[in-house]
Amino acid sequence: MPVQSFLAFSQPQQFESMLLKLQAIEGAEVFPADNREVAILVWDSDLAAPGQKGPVEPDSIEEMQCLAMVFGHSSIADQD
């Protein structure tokens, strides 16, 4: 199963609102940090539409300051 993980940084004072929007993404799991306004977003990229590069366009969530991919994995069987 192809999977990607991201760090999602919120705009100041917008963390909770950003989390709610990230948790609504199909095929995504969100893990908020305990001590910072950052969350890990893990996404099953099998659910991507053709041409889709990530779980969400960063500009589509105004509460999000930055979405940075930190890991991507695809098994050899997924590449044919």
Buried (B, 14 or more C-beta within 10 A) or exposed (E): EBBBBBBBBBBEEBBEBBBEBBEEBEEBBBEBEEEEBBBBBBBBBEEBEEEEEBBBEBEEBEBBBEBEBEEEEEEEEEEE
